[in-house]
Amino acid sequence: MNRRRGGGKTGAGKGRSEGKARGYGRGEGPGSLRPAAAAKKTAKLDTVFGAASFEDIHALKADAARPLTRVAGSFEAGEYRHLLAYPCPREASDRPVIDIPLRPAWTQDMELDTLNSKETESFNAWLSDIYKKYPIEDLNYFEHNLEVWRQVWRSAFERADIVVIVLDARIPLFHLSEAVFTHLREKLEKDVVLVLNKADLVPPASTKLWDDYLSQRCPGVKIVHFCVPKSGSGRVEQLPCVTELLDALKSCSVLRGGKRIP
């Protein structure tokens, strides 16, 4: 698939994250986060989160030790609350849809320092506005590193013709951003493929219900179940799920000059 040129001067570098996800120490939680800190603190593609309070962390650890028991009839098609044995809030229903930062307008002849400064200023303003607009309890972990968002802007939003969103089949909604998906489909009009990764770890009845739910939530989007066997058990390119993914990509179209091209 062809890729458009976009902002090559300020590319984020490697396409994979380097290092571990990071938070902030005592006294530096979301309530006291200075927006500029996240943008300047990390230059690589490390994921940077604002940290929850110690009280919240201990409460989550205690809740994680609670036994999970499924209720009879819990697998009801079309109702996401019944697909899991634990709470799974959904954006736009149980939680607000949190805005995403968008790249400010730029031109090919713009100086690198000018462009970087403009992006940093816009990102910091967005981050500050998020903490002013939403109560802390309404915020999930979200990316605070500008370099990661730059990678998203250039790779997914500007250069890619088709976007693959990888979801963990055990809890797909955790990785499905309503704002990102809506921006890709409605604003940029790109075709999207949803991949339910690690599908072999989930009962078939559950993945079938996720298929039904995601088909209703994301009409017209291809959904592929994906899993990779243990190392040495076969070549990845020979797996049926790889063929299914390639077929899904081939069925997509790209936007060229306002026209759809298969």
Secondary structure as UniProt FT lines:
FT   HELIX           8..10
FT   TURN            26..27
FT   HELIX           30..32
FT   HELIX           35..41
FT   HELIX           54..64
FT   TURN            72..73
FT   TURN            77..78
FT   HELIX           80..82
FT   TURN            92..94
FT   TURN            108..109
FT   HELIX           112..133
FT   HELIX           136..138
FT   HELIX           146..151
FT   HELIX           152..159
FT   STRAND          162..168
FT   TURN            169..170
FT   HELIX           172..175
FT   HELIX           178..182
FT   HELIX           183..187
FT   STRAND          191..197
FT   HELIX           199..201
FT   HELIX           204..217
FT   TURN            219..220
FT   STRAND          222..226
FT   TURN            231..232
FT   HELIX           236..238
FT   HELIX           240..250
FT   STRAND          254..256
FT   TURN            257..258
FT   STRAND          259..261
//
